[in-house]
Amino acid sequence: MKNKQMIGLVLSASLVTMGLVGCGSNQTADNAAGSGTTPGKVVKLKFWGAVPEESGPKKQ
């Protein structure tokens, strides 16, 4: 029983530590975008809803 409590305490402490480290990042928006992108460039994203066109909503 004592062993399970210790494992739970260690896992909880590591979870809190990782959460604080992840939220404590001090990157600016410019750095987060990456160095290979040019500002003002429009990127078109295409999403696929996992439904084939013939099975999707009917166009009238």
Steps between C-alpha positions, in 0.01 A plus 500: 500500500785736584661420165187605306482828689864574421449424129193725497690781669793475255270492196296795629813704570642426154168594336493834680866564413445423131192722494692792647792452264271485195302808602810694597637525147613854417501479120351791312253455217772578245727226629219246531409536131839373393787658315407359158170682460458836335255745654189574298510177300153347473477129563190309389410202717281216376320290760357159432208399717555125452174469302530414131343754266237256375390425857500859622224759492314523171547819295183631341 
